[in-house]
Amino acid sequence: MHRLKVFKSGNSLALRLPKALGLTEGLEMEVELQGDGSMILRRPAPVKQKLDISGFWGKAKGLKLAPRRDFDERPSTIAAREAARKAAGETPSDT
Protein backbone atom coordinates (compact mmCIF):
# COMPACT_ATOMS: atom_id res chain seq x y z
CA MET A 1 0.00 0.00 0.00
CA HIS A 2 1.26 3.49 -0.84
CA ARG A 3 0.59 6.76 0.96
CA LEU A 4 -0.33 9.60 -1.42
CA LYS A 5 -0.43 13.35 -0.95
CA VAL A 6 -3.03 15.68 -2.50
CA PHE A 7 -1.65 18.91 -3.98
CA LYS A 8 -3.02 21.86 -5.94
CA SER A 9 -2.46 21.77 -9.72
CA GLY A 10 -3.86 24.90 -11.38
CA ASN A 11 -7.51 25.16 -10.30
CA SER A 12 -7.71 21.42 -9.53
CA LEU A 13 -6.44 19.01 -6.93
CA ALA A 14 -4.14 16.13 -7.88
CA LEU A 15 -2.58 13.03 -6.37
CA ARG A 16 1.11 12.36 -6.78
CA LEU A 17 1.47 8.66 -7.60
CA PRO A 18 4.72 6.81 -6.86
CA LYS A 19 6.78 5.56 -9.81
CA ALA A 20 6.70 2.10 -8.23
CA LEU A 21 3.07 1.75 -9.38
CA GLY A 22 4.32 1.47 -12.97
CA LEU A 23 1.86 3.97 -14.43
CA THR A 24 2.69 6.02 -17.52
CA GLU A 25 1.93 9.66 -18.27
CA GLY A 26 -1.38 10.11 -20.11
CA LEU A 27 -2.86 6.82 -18.86
CA GLU A 28 -6.58 7.21 -18.11
CA MET A 29 -7.84 5.91 -14.79
CA GLU A 30 -11.24 5.56 -13.11
CA VAL A 31 -11.79 6.70 -9.53
CA GLU A 32 -14.72 5.41 -7.48
CA LEU A 33 -15.57 7.17 -4.22
CA GLN A 34 -16.90 4.78 -1.58
CA GLY A 35 -19.51 5.61 1.05
CA ASP A 36 -16.91 5.61 3.82
CA GLY A 37 -14.78 8.22 1.98
CA SER A 38 -12.25 5.76 0.61
CA MET A 39 -11.46 5.64 -3.10
CA ILE A 40 -10.84 2.84 -5.56
CA LEU A 41 -8.49 3.68 -8.45
CA ARG A 42 -8.47 1.35 -11.48
CA ARG A 43 -7.70 1.24 -15.18
CA PRO A 44 -10.84 1.29 -17.34
CA ALA A 45 -11.80 -1.84 -19.25
CA PRO A 46 -10.33 -1.85 -22.76
CA VAL A 47 -12.69 -0.64 -25.49
CA LYS A 48 -13.71 -3.41 -27.88
CA GLN A 49 -12.51 -2.65 -31.39
CA LYS A 50 -14.80 -3.11 -34.36
CA LEU A 51 -13.77 -5.44 -37.16
CA ASP A 52 -12.72 -3.56 -40.30
CA ILE A 53 -14.27 -5.35 -43.29
CA SER A 54 -13.54 -2.60 -45.84
CA GLY A 55 -10.90 -4.79 -47.51
CA PHE A 56 -13.51 -7.41 -48.45
CA TRP A 57 -15.67 -5.09 -50.59
CA GLY A 58 -15.84 -6.35 -54.18
CA LYS A 59 -13.84 -9.54 -53.56
CA ALA A 60 -16.71 -11.93 -54.48
CA LYS A 61 -17.77 -10.44 -57.82
CA GLY A 62 -19.73 -13.51 -59.01
CA LEU A 63 -21.71 -13.79 -55.79
CA LYS A 64 -25.45 -13.28 -56.27
CA LEU A 65 -27.76 -12.32 -53.43
CA ALA A 66 -30.36 -14.94 -52.59
CA PRO A 67 -33.96 -13.83 -53.25
CA ARG A 68 -35.81 -12.77 -50.14
CA ARG A 69 -38.47 -15.28 -49.17
CA ASP A 70 -39.14 -14.13 -45.63
CA PHE A 71 -42.49 -12.47 -46.49
CA ASP A 72 -45.07 -12.42 -49.28
CA GLU A 73 -45.21 -9.52 -51.69
CA ARG A 74 -47.96 -6.98 -51.15
CA PRO A 75 -50.88 -7.26 -53.57
CA SER A 76 -50.37 -3.59 -54.50
CA THR A 77 -46.76 -4.31 -55.49
CA ILE A 78 -47.82 -7.25 -57.65
CA ALA A 79 -50.59 -5.18 -59.28
CA ALA A 80 -48.19 -2.30 -60.00
CA ARG A 81 -45.66 -4.67 -61.58
CA GLU A 82 -48.35 -6.28 -63.74
CA ALA A 83 -49.66 -2.86 -64.82
CA ALA A 84 -46.13 -1.80 -65.81
CA ARG A 85 -45.68 -4.98 -67.85
CA LYS A 86 -49.05 -4.49 -69.54
CA ALA A 87 -48.18 -0.88 -70.38
CA ALA A 88 -44.87 -2.07 -71.85
CA GLY A 89 -46.71 -4.61 -74.02
CA GLU A 90 -45.50 -7.68 -72.12
CA THR A 91 -47.82 -10.52 -71.15
CA PRO A 92 -48.62 -10.74 -67.41
CA SER A 93 -46.96 -13.56 -65.51
CA ASP A 94 -48.44 -15.83 -62.85
CA THR A 95 -46.61 -14.44 -59.77
C-alpha positions as CSV (number, residue, x, y, z in Angstrom):
1,M,0.0,0.0,0.0
2,H,1.3,3.5,-0.8
3,R,0.6,6.8,1.0
4,L,-0.3,9.6,-1.4
5,K,-0.4,13.4,-1.0
6,V,-3.0,15.7,-2.5
7,F,-1.6,18.9,-4.0
8,K,-3.0,21.9,-5.9
9,S,-2.5,21.8,-9.7
10,G,-3.9,24.9,-11.4
11,N,-7.5,25.2,-10.3
12,S,-7.7,21.4,-9.5
13,L,-6.4,19.0,-6.9
14,A,-4.1,16.1,-7.9
15,L,-2.6,13.0,-6.4
16,R,1.1,12.4,-6.8
17,L,1.5,8.7,-7.6
18,P,4.7,6.8,-6.9
19,K,6.8,5.6,-9.8
20,A,6.7,2.1,-8.2
21,L,3.1,1.7,-9.4
22,G,4.3,1.5,-13.0
23,L,1.9,4.0,-14.4
24,T,2.7,6.0,-17.5
25,E,1.9,9.7,-18.3
26,G,-1.4,10.1,-20.1
27,L,-2.9,6.8,-18.9
28,E,-6.6,7.2,-18.1
29,M,-7.8,5.9,-14.8
30,E,-11.2,5.6,-13.1
31,V,-11.8,6.7,-9.5
32,E,-14.7,5.4,-7.5
33,L,-15.6,7.2,-4.2
34,Q,-16.9,4.8,-1.6
35,G,-19.5,5.6,1.0
36,D,-16.9,5.6,3.8
37,G,-14.8,8.2,2.0
38,S,-12.2,5.8,0.6
39,M,-11.5,5.6,-3.1
40,I,-10.8,2.8,-5.6
41,L,-8.5,3.7,-8.5
42,R,-8.5,1.3,-11.5
43,R,-7.7,1.2,-15.2
44,P,-10.8,1.3,-17.3
45,A,-11.8,-1.8,-19.3
46,P,-10.3,-1.8,-22.8
47,V,-12.7,-0.6,-25.5
48,K,-13.7,-3.4,-27.9
49,Q,-12.5,-2.7,-31.4
50,K,-14.8,-3.1,-34.4
51,L,-13.8,-5.4,-37.2
52,D,-12.7,-3.6,-40.3
53,I,-14.3,-5.3,-43.3
54,S,-13.5,-2.6,-45.8
55,G,-10.9,-4.8,-47.5
56,F,-13.5,-7.4,-48.4
57,W,-15.7,-5.1,-50.6
58,G,-15.8,-6.4,-54.2
59,K,-13.8,-9.5,-53.6
60,A,-16.7,-11.9,-54.5
61,K,-17.8,-10.4,-57.8
62,G,-19.7,-13.5,-59.0
63,L,-21.7,-13.8,-55.8
64,K,-25.5,-13.3,-56.3
65,L,-27.8,-12.3,-53.4
66,A,-30.4,-14.9,-52.6
67,P,-34.0,-13.8,-53.2
68,R,-35.8,-12.8,-50.1
69,R,-38.5,-15.3,-49.2
70,D,-39.1,-14.1,-45.6
71,F,-42.5,-12.5,-46.5
72,D,-45.1,-12.4,-49.3
73,E,-45.2,-9.5,-51.7
74,R,-48.0,-7.0,-51.1
75,P,-50.9,-7.3,-53.6
76,S,-50.4,-3.6,-54.5
77,T,-46.8,-4.3,-55.5
78,I,-47.8,-7.3,-57.6
79,A,-50.6,-5.2,-59.3
80,A,-48.2,-2.3,-60.0
81,R,-45.7,-4.7,-61.6
82,E,-48.4,-6.3,-63.7
83,A,-49.7,-2.9,-64.8
84,A,-46.1,-1.8,-65.8
85,R,-45.7,-5.0,-67.8
86,K,-49.0,-4.5,-69.5
87,A,-48.2,-0.9,-70.4
88,A,-44.9,-2.1,-71.8
89,G,-46.7,-4.6,-74.0
90,E,-45.5,-7.7,-72.1
91,T,-47.8,-10.5,-71.1
92,P,-48.6,-10.7,-67.4
93,S,-47.0,-13.6,-65.5
94,D,-48.4,-15.8,-62.8
95,T,-46.6,-14.4,-59.8
